[in-house]
Amino acid sequence: MTALTLIVIVALTSLGAYVIATRGMGLRRPELRGALLETLDYLGLAVIFLVGNFALGLVVILGLRALTHRFVTVYVLNDATLAVLSLLQALVLHCWRTRSR
């Protein structure tokens, strides 16, 4: 039930944003497809950064364990902050790439 509630909330806010964007802000409906494709491009970059950050973090943690003979937990990588920071990295790269075209 919780997942359905979240889906309904996101669907309603998306519909509201669509109405405001098309009627209030004058955005054109046909451009939505391009925006969705650009969003997928951005999310793909975010996934690449997330996997890279996770892999590098794992290597660093295992390296610290081997070099210092002290236990360093890998649970530090299981934090939502890593995903948020990966999204920010992807946003910066995406904007930089867009401005460089």
C-alpha positions as CSV (number, residue, x, y, z in Angstrom):
1,M,0.0,0.0,0.0
2,T,2.9,2.4,0.7
3,A,4.4,1.9,-2.7
4,L,1.0,2.6,-4.3
5,T,0.6,5.8,-2.2
6,L,4.0,7.0,-3.4
7,I,3.2,6.3,-7.0
8,V,-0.1,8.2,-6.7
9,I,1.6,11.2,-5.1
10,V,4.3,11.3,-7.8
11,A,1.8,10.9,-10.6
12,L,-0.3,13.7,-9.2
13,T,2.6,16.1,-8.8
14,S,3.8,15.2,-12.3
15,L,0.4,15.9,-13.7
16,G,0.3,19.2,-11.8
17,A,3.7,20.1,-13.1
18,Y,2.6,19.2,-16.7
19,V,-0.5,21.5,-16.5
20,I,1.5,24.4,-15.0
21,A,4.3,24.0,-17.5
22,T,2.0,23.8,-20.6
23,R,-0.6,26.4,-19.5
24,G,1.2,28.7,-17.1
25,M,4.8,28.7,-18.4
26,G,4.1,28.3,-22.1
27,L,6.2,25.1,-22.5
28,R,5.4,23.2,-25.7
29,R,4.0,19.6,-25.3
30,P,6.1,18.1,-28.2
31,E,9.3,19.1,-26.3
32,L,8.4,16.8,-23.4
33,R,9.8,13.7,-25.3
34,G,13.2,15.3,-25.7
35,A,13.2,16.3,-22.1
36,L,12.4,12.8,-21.0
37,L,15.3,11.4,-23.2
38,E,17.6,14.0,-21.7
39,T,16.5,12.9,-18.2
40,L,17.3,9.3,-19.1
41,D,20.8,10.4,-20.3
42,Y,21.3,12.3,-17.0
43,L,20.1,9.3,-14.9
44,G,22.4,7.0,-16.9
45,L,25.3,9.3,-15.9
46,A,24.1,9.1,-12.3
47,V,24.2,5.3,-12.3
48,I,27.7,5.3,-13.8
49,F,28.9,7.7,-11.1
50,L,27.1,5.6,-8.4
51,V,28.7,2.4,-9.5
52,G,32.1,4.1,-9.8
53,N,31.8,5.7,-6.4
54,F,30.8,2.4,-4.9
55,A,33.6,0.5,-6.6
56,L,36.2,3.0,-5.6
57,G,34.9,3.1,-2.1
58,L,35.1,-0.7,-1.9
59,V,38.7,-0.7,-3.1
60,V,39.7,2.0,-0.7
61,I,38.0,0.2,2.3
62,L,39.5,-3.2,1.4
63,G,42.9,-1.5,0.9
64,L,42.7,0.2,4.3
65,R,41.8,-3.2,5.8
66,A,44.9,-4.8,4.2
67,L,47.3,-2.0,4.9
68,T,46.3,-1.1,8.4
69,H,45.1,-4.4,9.7
70,R,42.1,-2.6,11.2
71,F,38.5,-3.4,10.4
72,V,36.8,-0.8,8.3
73,T,33.2,-1.5,7.6
74,V,31.8,-1.4,4.1
75,Y,28.4,-0.4,5.5
76,V,29.5,3.2,5.1
77,L,28.9,2.7,1.3
78,N,25.2,1.7,2.1
79,D,24.2,5.3,2.6
80,A,21.7,7.3,0.6
81,T,24.2,10.2,0.6
82,L,26.3,8.3,-1.9
83,A,23.4,8.2,-4.3
84,V,22.6,11.9,-3.8
85,L,26.2,12.9,-4.4
86,S,26.3,10.7,-7.5
87,L,23.3,12.5,-8.8
88,L,25.0,15.8,-8.1
89,Q,28.1,14.6,-10.0
90,A,26.0,13.6,-12.9
91,L,24.1,16.9,-12.9
92,V,27.4,18.9,-13.0
93,L,28.8,16.7,-15.9
94,H,25.5,16.9,-17.8
95,C,25.2,20.7,-17.5
96,W,28.9,21.1,-18.4
97,R,28.5,18.8,-21.4
98,T,25.3,20.7,-22.5
99,R,27.0,24.1,-22.2
100,S,30.0,22.9,-24.2
101,R,28.0,21.9,-27.3
